[in-house]
Every structure is written in C-alpha cells, then in structure tokens.
Amino acid sequence: MKAAAIDRFGPPSAVKLHTLPTPRPGPRQVLIELHAAGVGSWDQSIRDGSLKPDGRTRFPLVLGTDGAGIVVAKGARVRRFRVGDRAYGYELFNSKGGFYAEYIAIDEKSIAPVPRRLDLIQAGAGAVTGLTALQGIDRALRVRRRETVLIVGASGSVGTLAVQFAKRHGARVLATASGTAAMALVRRLGADAVIDARRADAADRLRDLAPEGIDAALALAGGDTLERCLDFMRDGGRIAYPNGVEPEPKPRRRFRIQSYDAEVGPREFAQLGRAVEQARLRVPIAATYPLGKAAGAHRRLQEKVIGRLVLRIRGSR
C-alpha cells in the first residue's frame, strides 16, 4: 500500500510517500480501506518528535490519528462491524501505523459507524475534532439552555464544531475569530455574535455583548485575548481547554478551570453520533490534499487554517 510516513523526526519535508506492506488485522481489529485522513496540529508534534509514544519509535512511522473509510476485512472476534460498513476512527498511536495510508488495521473500540449525514471526507475530518469539541461542551462544561457560552478560537477545526454542539443545547454562543473570512464562517455555523480577536477593543465588545457575564468558556486558543475575555466570567463560571492549548489559561479564584483530553471508545462515539444528528453538524473543510502531498498539508498547518485540512485518499461516498 501507499502511505505517507517519516523515516526520522523533522520538518514537513520529512513526510515522504512510502510503499509499505498492508497491515493485517488482529482478532479484535478491522482493516479499513481509507478514503480520508484528518491533518491536525498534533500530527506536527508527532512528526517533529515532540509527541512520542511510550517506548522506542519504529520507523518508517506512518502519521495520522483519525480518518474514515470502508471496512474490507475483520478479525475473528470482531462483532460490531461487517465488511462494507462505513467507519471512522481515532487513535493517537497505532502500532500498525496511522491514517495517512491506503489501509489501516485498528481496534474495533477505536472506530464507529459513520453518522448518516456525513460523507467519508467529512467523517475523516471530524473524528478527533468532533470528540474533542463534544467532550468540551457536554462533559467538561456541561452547557445548559440559555447559558452564555464563549468559544475562544472558534474558526479552527475544533471550534467550528464546538459552536454547533453548544447551539444544540439552546445556549447563547459568543465566539472569537481572527479576520473577516473566519468570522463569517463562525456566524454561518450559528454563533450569536463573533468578536474579532485581533482588535484592541475585543474585550470591550465582549463586555457589551455579555453585560451580566459569561457562564462557561471553551478555550481553544491561549494568550492575551483569552485572558482579557476571562475577566468577564461570572463568579463560579466554568472554563475548559484541551491539553495542548498554549499558553494555558492562568489560574483564578473566582471560577473553575479544567483541562481535558479527548477520550475514545464505543460510548464516546455513540454520544458523538447522536450529537452530529442533533446539531445537523457541518464539518468545514479548509483544503484537501492527495496522499502524496501530505508534506504540503503539514506546511499549510504552519499558517492560520479555517476549519480542517484533509488528505483525500480515495473518492468519497
């Protein structure tokens, strides 16, 4: 099979197209013929060696933590999937190789049936980002109807989904984004108001929009803008951020700050599947790249990306 892999840790140019053996599924694994793989900032961290699995790294290392495709084979103990099923999944480190490939062998607990409303490109872009966004909104923040919720960094791959998941609860969603195109997208996805994070008066704008304060905030971007926005949290408010956001929100006494990692499993994917349908979720795609241009996708990650980058490995359905 063809796969985008690295032979050493390094810059985007380290990602090369390889020809590798197709992995064989174990007893509790399925073999997926991949149509799409998501490309995210965490892939950069794996590529440059700042994020590593436990133990010795084996090269060539096939990158990619999430994607979608068609089940073409399965192990003897797999009961939840049949050959021909559409499946999407997430696994941070897979000993048999990541999603930047024509095939992946992966544990059945790390995948799920693709929600009906998503095609395989959207599903490939929405597995880890969907889990991260949903667990931030539902599990960490426990967003409720009529609450005022702030999403900082709303135009990125997680933020665009978090806006929609928060709106499905009937919350009033305020968001920050940078630039006209990013702000327009976040509005289309349902945000009640969008603040340009680059403007010096961003905090004043937020104060005008939420004179009674903010109940909950999902921080997907750190720094001065975030800290100014958090000045308007209500006493006892809730703030959550995925691990990896830098700089982290500074501790404060008036409200709770919680970090979290996206969890994966059958229950988490079932929750995501229901939320996708309830929210009538749209997964914004910034750009697609062929598998052989994975290095180009990694170079694009060094710029501001609105939505998610995707490797298109085969035609979508």
N, C-alpha and C positions, 0 to 999 in steps of 0.2 A: 504494500500500500504506500501511498504518498503521505508524508507527514511533515509539518513544519517543526523543526527541533533545533536545539543548540548542542554544540559539542564542547562548549565552555561557557562560563558566565561572562556577560559582556553587554555591549550596546545593542541597539536594534539590528545592526548589521550581523550580529552573531546568529540571528534566526535564519536558517537555511532550509531549503526543501530537501528532504531525505527520502530514500526508498527503504522501507523497513518491513519486517515480517508482520503480517496481520496478526494481532493478538488473539489467543484462544480463550474463550470464556471458561471460568471455573464453574463448579457445581451450582453456585448461587449468583452467577453473573450472567449478563446478557451481552451479546455482541450487537452494537448499533452501527449501521451504515449512516455516517453523519452527513447532514445537509448543511449545517451551520454551526459555528462556534463563536461565542462572545469573546470580545477582546476588552480587557479592563486594566486598570492601573495596577492591580495585584499581579497580573501577568508580567508587568515590567519588573516588579520586585522579585519574582521567581527568576526571570531572565538574567537580571544583574547579580543574583546571588544574595540579595539582602533578605529574602524569604526562602527558607530551605526546609525540606522535610527532615524528620529525625533520621540520623544515621548518614551513611555515605551516599552522595548523589551519584547516580549511574547515568553516564552519557552514552549515546545521544539522549537528551531529555526532551520528550515531546511536551510542548506547552499546552495550556488551555484548561480552564477549570469548569466551564459549562458549555452546553451545546444541545443540539436536538437532531433527531434523525429517525430511522426506521429499524426496528428490531429484525435482525436477519438470522440469529441463532441464539440459543439459550442453554444454560447448564441444566443438568438433570433435576436439580432441586428447585428450580425457578417455577413458581406457580402464578405469579401476578401478571405475567406478560406472555403474549403469543407472538410468533413470527408474523410480521406485517404490521404490528402496532406502532403508532407514532409515540415516541418517547423523548423526554427532555430530562436533563440531569445536571448535577453539580457535585464535584469532588475536588477538594483543594489539591491533594496529592494522590495520584493513582499510580500504583507501582507498575501497571502495564501501559502507562502512557496517557497523556492528556487528550483534549478535544481537538487540537489542531491537527487533525488526521482524517483519513477517509473512513477509518473504523476505530471504535473504542470498545474494550471489554470492561464492564463496570458492574459493581454490586447492584442488585436489584433494589436495595434500600436507598440507593443514591439517585434513583430516577423515578419518573412518574409519567402517566399518560399525558400527552399534550392537551391542554384545555381546548375545547371545540372552537373557540373564537380566535385562536392564534394559529398562524401558519408556522412552518418549521423555522423560517428565518426569525420571526418574532419570538418564538419559543426559545431558540438558541440564544437570543439576546436577553431573554427575560428570566432565566432560571436563578442565578445567584443574585442578580439585582432585584428580582421580584421577592425572593426570600428575605433579603436584607431590608427592603423597603417595608414589606408587610410586618415583619417582626419588630421593626422600629415603631411603626404606627400602632399595631394591635397589642403586642406583648410588652414592649418596654414603656411606651407612653400610655397605653390603654385609652386612646382617644374616644371621646364621647360626643354625642349630639349637642350642637350649639356651642361647643367649646371653640375658643380661638386658638388655632394651631399655627405655628411659624415653622416653615421649612427653609433652612438656610442652605443655599446651593441647589436650588430646585430644578435647574436645567440639565443636570448631569444624568447619568444612567440610572442611578438610584432615585434621585429627587423627582424625576418625571413620573415615576411610578408611585412614589410616596404621596404626591399631590392627589392622585386619583384614589388611592386607598383611604386617605383621610376624608376626602369628599364623600365617599360612600357611607361614612358614618353620620353625615349631616353636619360636619364641623365647618366652621368658617376658616378658610385656609388663606393665610398670608404667606408670601414667598419672596425670597431674594434670588435674583439672577443678574448676570452682567451682560449688558448690550441689548440692542433692540430685538434682534432675532431670538435670543434666549428668552427675553421677557414675553414676546409674543407667543412663543410655544407654550410657556407655562400658563399663560392666560387661556389658551385653547384647551389645555388639559383640565381646566376647571378652577384654577386658583381665583379667589375672590379679589385679590389685589396683589400686584407684583411690584417690588421695590428694586431699583437699580442699585446693586451693591457697590458700584464704582463711584456713586455720587457722594459728595461730602455730607449732604443733608439726608442720607438714608435713614439715620436714626430718628431725625425729626419727622420724616414721613411715616415711620412706624408708630411713633407716638400719636400722630394724628389718626392713624388707622385703628389703633387699639388703645384708646384713652383709659380703658379700665384694666389694661394689662393683658398679658398672654398666658394662657393656661398650660400649654405644652409646646415644646420646640424639638425638632429633629435637626441636629447639626451635621450637615454633610460637607461643610467647609469651615475651616477654623480661621482665626486671625482677628484683626481689629473690628471688622464688620460684625462678626459673630458676637464679640464681647460687648459692642455698643447695643446690639439688639437685645442681648440678655438683660440689660438694665431695665427692660420693660416687662420682665416676667413678674407674675403675681407671686406673693408670698405663698409658699407651698406648691409652686408650679413644678413641672417635670421637664427635664431635658435628657435626651438620649442621643448617643452618637455611635456609629460603628467604629470598632477598633481599627486604627489606621488613619483616622482623620487627624491631621496635624496643622497647626498646634491644637492640642486638646483644649476644650473649654476649661477656664480657670475655676477652681472650687469656690463656691459661695455658700453662705449660711442660710440664705432665705429659701432655697429650693434644692431639690434633689437632682444630681447629675449621674447618669448611668451609661456605661459603655457596654457594648454587646457585640457578639459575633453571630453571623447567620448560622442557624442550625439546619441540618438537612436530615430527612427521614420521611417515611410514608405519611406520618401525621402532619408534618410541616408542609409537604407537597399537597396533601389533601386540603389544608387550610388555604394554601396559595391558589389552588384550582378554584375553590369556591369564591375567593376574593376576586379573581380575574373575571369571573362571570358577573358577580355583583357590581363591580366597578365598570363593566364593559371596557376593560382595560385596553389602552393603546400603548404599544411599545415603540417609542420614537427611535428610528434608526438614523444615525448621523451619516454613515457611509458603509458600503460593503466592499470587501476585497476578496480576490481569489486566494486560495490556499498558498499559492506560490508567491504572493505579495504580502505575506504575514509581516515581514520586516517593515514594509511601508506602513502597515497599520500600527505597528509599535512606534514608528517615528511620529505618526499623527497623534498618538497619545501624549506626546510632549507639548501639544498645543491644547487650547481650550476646545473641548468636544461637547456639543449639544446633543444629548441622547447617548446612544451606544454604538460602538463600532462592531462590525460582524465580519467574520470570514464566511463567504458563501462557498461551500464545498461541493454541493450538488444542487440541482434545481429544487425549489421549494414546493411543498404541497401540504 
